[in-house]
Amino acid sequence: MPAISSPIATLPGLMLPPLTPADEKLLLNYADPEAPTAGDPAAKTLSALLANAEFHGVLPIMLRKLPERGDRRLPQDAALQEQLSGLRQKAPIVTGQSMLLQYHGDRIMKALAAEGVPARIVKGPVFARKLYRHVTDRPFTDIDILVEPANLPHANQVIAGCGFKLAGDEARSRELQEFKWLEQENPSLLIELHGNLVHDTGMRRRLSLGFRELRTIDGEATDTPAALLTIAIVHACGGHKFHRLQLCVDVLQGVRALHSAESEARLFEAARMTGIELELATVLNVTGRLFDDAHALELAGRIKPDLGIRLARRLITRNTLLNVNSRNKMGSRLSRDAFRWIQRLARAKPHFA
C-alpha cells in the first residue's frame, strides 16, 4: 500500500527525529482520536511530530485534528508547509487503497460463503468501522480473514480462484497458520488468511485466538466490544511486539467501547478462555498510562499481578513504545524481546480481583 510519507521518515535506516517529554505528550494528544487538540508547536517540533506520527500509524488522526485549531495558527515555515501539503495530498491515496482492499475482502468473503467456508474479517476494516468515529482515522494495509484451521486448504483454493497468488514459503505458512496472498494484477493488495491470530508456535501452547474462540466470545452477536478488544490485545503483543503506537490506540478505542459491566465481564471471560491474562494486564496498563485513561488502568488493576505481569509492566512502558525507532531503539528492542520471552515462558494464570 502506498504510505503517507514525509522526506524525514522515508530515508532508509534513518531514525525518527527526537522528541522531548513535552513533545511526546503532544504526539499522544494527536494520536488520541477523541482528545481535543492541545498546543501550537513550533515548526521544527511540528515537523518531528508529523514524522513520528507517520511511523506510528497515527498520521491520519493528526492530519484530521490539526485544522481544529485553524491552519492560520500553524507556523508559517516554508519547509513545514511543504511537508504538510505533501502529506495532505497523499492522504486520499491511503483512503482509496483501504477502500480497494475492502472491496476485494468483501469479494473473497462472498466466494467463501458460496463454498460453505465459515470466515470473518478481523482487525483493520472492522476496527475502523466499529471503534473509530472517523473511519479514515484507521487505514489498513491488508485484509485479515480468519477461518477454522481445518478450513485453511479450502479457503486458500477460494482465494486463489479470486485472482490472488500465494507469497512466501507454503510450509512455513502452514506452521504459522498464516497465508499471505497478493492480487495478481496489483501486488500492493494483500490478503492474509489465518487459522489462528497467534502465529508464534511457542506462545500458541499457552494462548490461542481462532475462529471458534471469537464465536464463543461474541455469543449471539458479531464483533462485540469484548471480541474486538481481545483481538486488539492479541494484535498488539501476539502478532506484533508493540512496534507502533497505532496498536495501543486500537486498544484505547476498544476500552472506550466497553459500555457495560456485562461487556467487561465478557472481556475477562474471553481472557480466561484464550489464555491472554498476561497480555491483557500488560497492554491495558501501558495503554492507560500512555493516554492517561482511567478505565484502562482500572481494568488492568483487576488482574492480580504474578511475577510475569510485574516484569512485563516494567518492560513495556511509554519509553518502550515511543523509542522503537529512536536513538534509544536498542533499549526498546531489548525490552520488547524480553517481553516475548516472558510470554513464551508464562505458565501459571493470574487470578482476577
N, C-alpha and C positions, 0 to 999 in steps of 0.2 A: 504494500500500500504506500502511495506517496506520502511522506511525512511532512507535517508543518515544521519547517526548519528555519533556523537562523544561521548566518555565517559562523557564529561562535560555536554552535552546537554540532555542526556538520563536519568539521575538520577531524579526520581520523585520529584517534588517540588523544585528542585534546580534552583536558579536564574542564569541568564546568567552572565559570567564574566564581570566586569565593564569596560567601555571604557572611555578614556579621550576625550575631544573635538577633538583632533587631530586624535585619533583612530576612532572616529565616521566619520570623514571626509574620512578616508581610507576605512571604511566599505561602505560608499556611493559610493566611487570610484569603489570598487569591484562590487557593486550591479548594476552599470550602464553598460548595455551591450555594449554601444558604446564608453565609455570613455577609453582612454589609461590607462594602469596600472601605478600607481604612487606610489613611495616609496618602501623601503625594510625594513619592520618592524622587530623588534627583535622577538625571538622565543615566548616569553610569550605573546606579543601583537598579533602575527600572530595566535597563538592558540586560543586566545579570539575572534579574528575576525572570525575564522572558526566556532566557536560555535554560535556566533551571526548571521552569515550568514545562518547557517543551520536553526536556529529558524525562521528567517525572510523569508525563502523560496528562497533565492538568492544564495545558496551554489553552484549550478551548474554553475552559471556565474563566481563565484570566482574561482572555480576549473579550469575552462577553461582559465581564464585570468592569473592565477599565472605563468604558464610556459612562458608567453610572455616575461618576464624579465630573464627567464632561471632558472632552478632548482638549478643550482650551486650558484645562488645568495641568495637562501633561507638559513636561519640559520641552521647550522649543529648541531642541537639539537636532541638527540635520541628520546625523548618523542614526540616532534613535528613531526619528520619524521614518527614515528609510527602512530600518529593520521592522518597525511596527507595520508599515504599509505592506511590506513583503509577506509578513505573517498573515495579515488580514486577507490578502489576495489568495493565499493558498488554503485558507480555512474551508472555502466551499468545495475544494477538491477532496478534502478529507471527508466531509459530509456526503458528497456524492459517492465516494468509494464505500462508505458504510452502507448506503442505500443499495448499491450494486451487490454487495455481499449479502445483504438481507434478501434481495431478490433470489439469488442463487440458493441461499439457505432454505427459503420457502419452497423453491422448486424441488430441491432434494427431499425435503420433508414430505411433499406430496407423493413423490416417487416411492419413498419408503413406506408410506401408508398404503399405497396401491399394492405393494408387495407384502403387506401384512407384517412389517417390521416395526414394532413399537419404538419410538425415538422421541427425544426432546432436544430443543436448542437450549443451551445454557450459557451463562456468563454474558459477554459483551452486549448483544442487542437486547437481551432480557433485562439486564441491569439498566441500560439506557431507558427502556420503556417503563420499567416498574419502579425504579429507585430515584430517577432524576426528573425534576420538574421540567428541565430543558433537555430534550433527548440529545441535542448536539453537544452537550457538556461531556458526553461519554461516547466518543468514537471508538471503533473497534477495528482490528486488523485482520480478523478471521472470523469464521463461524464455527462454533464448537457444537458438535452433535453427540449426544450420549445414548448408547444402546446397551442392552444386556451383553455381557461378554460372548455368550453363545451365538448372538446375532451378528457379531463382527464380520464374519466371512460374507454373509448375505448382504449386509449393509455396504460393504466395500464394493461388491458387484454392482449394487444400485448406483453408488456414487460414480463408479467408472462409466456406467451407462449414461450418466448425465453429462459426460464430456470432460471428466477430470482424470488426471494421471497421478499415480502414486509417487510421492517423493520420499527419498530416504530408504534405508535398509528394511526390507519386509520382516525379516526375523526379529530385528530389534524392535520394530513397531509392534509385533505380536507380544513380545516380552513386556513392553511398557503399556500395552493396550491403548496405544495412541497412533493413529494413522493420519499422515498429512497428505492432502490431495490438492493439486494445483490445477486450475482451469486451463485447458489445453490452449485456448486462444489468448488467454490473458493470465499469465502466471503470477500476477500480483494478487490474484484472488485465491485465498487459502481456505480450505475446509478441513477441520480436524475432527476425526471420528474417534470417540473414546469408549472404552468398555469400563473405565474407572477414572475418576478425576484425580486419583492419587497414582502417579506414574512410577514413583520410586519403589522398586520391588522390596527393598529393605523396610521401608516405612509401611508398606501395604500389609505387612503382617500384623500391625497394630491398628491402623486406621484405614477406612475404606469409604468411598462415596461413589456409588454407582446408581444406575437407573432404578433398581429396586429400593435402595435406601431412600432416594429422593421421593419416590412414590409413597413410601410409608410416612415420611415427614409431612408431605403435603396432605395426606388423607384424601378427603373428597374433592379438594381444590387442586389448583396447579399454580406453581410459582408463588407459594405463600411466603410471607416475610421470613419465617424460620428457615425455609428451604433456601431462599436467596442469600440470607446471611451465612448459612452453613457453607454454601458454595463459595461465597466471598472469602470466608476464613480459609478454606482449603486452597483457594486460588492464591491467596497472599503468601502462604508459607508451606504449601504442599507442592503445587506445580512450580511455584517460583520461590525465591528467597528474599522477599521484601526488596526487590530490586528497583522499585519506583513507588512514588507517593500515591499514584492512582489506585493502587491496591488497597491502601488504607482509606481512601476516600470512598471506595465502594463499600467497605465495612462501615464507615461512618453513616452513609446513607442507608445501609441495611439496618443499623441500630435505630435510626430515626423512623424506620418503617414498622418497628415493633410497637404497636399502639395499645396493646392489651397484655394483661397478666397471662392470658391463655397463650398468646404468641410467644411470650418469654418462656413459659413452661415448655412449649413445644420445641423451642430452641435448645434448652438444656437436655430434653429427652433425645433430641437429634444428636447432641454431643455425646451422650452416653452410648447411643446405638452405633455411631460411626467411629467412636474412639478418639474424638478430636478435643477432649477436655484440655489437654496441654496447649494445643493450638488456639482454642477459644480464649483461654485465660491470657495467653501472650498477646494475641492480636488485639483483643478488646482493650487490654491495658495500654499498649503503645498508641493505639488509635485515640483512646480517651485523653492521653497525655499530649499527643500532638495537637489535637483540636480542642483541648480543654472541655471535653464532653462528659458531663457528669453521669449521663445514662450509661455510656460505655464503661466507665470506671466502676459504676455500681454493679453492673452485670459481671464484670471481671472479678469484683470483690466477693461474689457469691461462691466462687470456687476456692476451697481451702488449698493454699499452695503447698505442694510437696517440694522436694529438692529440685526436681526438673523444672517446675514452674518458677521457683525462685531464681534459679540460674538463668532461665530464659528471659525473665524480666530484666536482669542485669545486662544481658547481651543485646536484646532488641530494644533499642531506645530511639529517641528523636535523632541523636547523632548518627546512629546506625543507618537510619533511613535516609537522612539528608546528605550523608557523606559517601554515598555509593559511588559517585564519580567525581569526588573532590580530591584535593591533595592529601586528605586523610582516608582515601578509599581503601588502603590496605587494612586499616583497623576495622572498617566496616565489613570488608570481605571476611576477615578472620572471625568476627563476631557472628556473621551470618552462617559461616561454615560450622562454627562450634554449635550453633543452634540446630543445624541439620543433624549433627551427631547426637545431640540430646533427643531429637525426635526419633532417631533410629534406635537408640538405646532404651527409650522410655518403656517401662513395663507396667508398674502399678498405676491405677487410675485414681485421681483425687476425688474427694467427696464434696458434694455441694452443701453450702451452709444453709 
